[in-house]
Amino acid sequence: MNSKNVDMITLQVIMNALYSITDEMNLALIRTAYSTNIKDRRDCSCAIYTKNREVISQTELGCPIHLGIMPSALDYVFTQMTLEDLEEGDHVIFNVPYPVGPGHLNDILLLTLCL
């Protein structure tokens, strides 16, 4: 399907589905967390990016600061490895603090590759 052929209703349905997916990702993280910061304070965020690291969807249930730091953290991850180094379903856990990481030393970024 060419993006020029997508009608406004289909676009709205897809956009809301992507928002729902990131919200569900965030809620699953909160439900399964052992950390008080995540479970009670909801100090977490989730987003979906393209392979070019462009944001497609992000949850509105988390902390906005995380969503602001994710692009630079992803850029740093991909200076250490390339997409060719990863296979679908691979997970990368990353906790390099500022200036490129997810924030504080105990913060982590979990990247899951879905092609």
C-alpha positions in Angstrom: 0.0 0.0 0.0 1.4 3.4 -1.0 1.1 6.1 1.6 -0.5 8.3 -1.0 -3.4 5.8 -1.3 -4.2 5.7 2.4 -7.5 7.4 3.2 -8.0 9.5 6.3 -10.1 6.9 8.1 -7.5 4.1 7.6 -4.7 6.5 8.7 -6.7 7.3 11.9 -7.3 3.7 12.7 -3.6 2.8 12.2 -2.5 5.8 14.3 -4.8 4.9 17.2 -3.7 1.3 17.0 -0.1 2.3 17.4 -0.9 4.6 20.3 -2.8 1.7 21.9 0.2 -0.6 21.4 2.6 1.7 23.2 0.1 2.3 26.0 -0.3 -1.4 26.4 3.5 -1.9 26.4 3.8 0.7 29.2 1.0 -0.8 31.2 2.5 -4.3 30.9 5.8 -2.9 32.2 4.0 -1.3 35.2 2.1 -4.5 36.0 5.1 -6.8 35.9 7.7 -4.4 37.5 9.3 -5.1 40.9 10.6 -1.6 41.2 8.6 0.8 43.2 9.7 3.6 40.8 8.0 1.9 38.0 5.1 0.2 39.8 4.0 3.1 42.0 5.5 6.2 40.5 5.2 5.0 36.9 8.7 6.2 36.1 8.9 4.5 32.7 8.1 5.1 29.1 7.6 3.1 25.9 7.8 4.1 22.2 8.0 2.5 18.8 10.6 3.6 16.3 11.4 2.9 12.6 14.6 1.2 11.6 15.8 4.8 10.9 15.1 5.7 14.5 12.2 7.9 13.7 9.4 7.8 16.4 6.2 6.3 15.2 4.3 6.2 18.5 5.0 6.9 22.1 2.9 6.4 25.2 1.3 9.3 27.0 1.3 7.3 30.3 5.0 7.6 31.1 7.5 10.3 31.9 8.1 12.7 29.0 11.8 13.1 29.8 12.5 9.5 28.9 10.9 10.0 25.5 13.1 13.0 24.9 16.3 11.1 25.7 15.4 7.9 23.8 16.5 9.1 20.3 20.1 10.0 21.5 20.3 6.8 23.4 19.3 4.8 20.3 21.8 6.7 18.3 24.5 5.7 20.8 23.4 2.1 20.8 23.8 2.0 17.0 27.3 3.5 17.1 28.2 0.3 19.0 26.3 -2.1 16.7 24.4 -2.1 13.5 21.0 -3.6 12.5 23.0 -6.3 10.6 24.4 -7.4 14.0 20.8 -8.1 15.2 18.1 -10.5 14.4 14.4 -10.1 14.9 13.4 -10.7 18.5 16.9 -9.7 19.8 17.0 -7.5 22.9 19.6 -4.9 23.8 19.7 -3.6 27.4 21.6 -0.4 27.8 22.3 1.8 30.8 25.0 4.3 30.0 24.0 7.5 31.9 24.1 11.0 30.5 24.9 12.5 28.1 23.7 9.7 25.8 21.9 7.3 28.0 18.4 6.9 29.4 19.1 9.2 32.3 20.3 8.1 35.8 22.8 5.3 36.3 20.0 2.9 37.4 17.8 3.7 34.4 17.8 1.2 31.5 16.7 1.3 27.9 15.5 -2.0 26.5 15.5 -2.2 22.7 13.7 -5.1 21.0 14.1 -5.6 17.3 10.9 -6.3 15.4 11.2 -6.4 11.6 
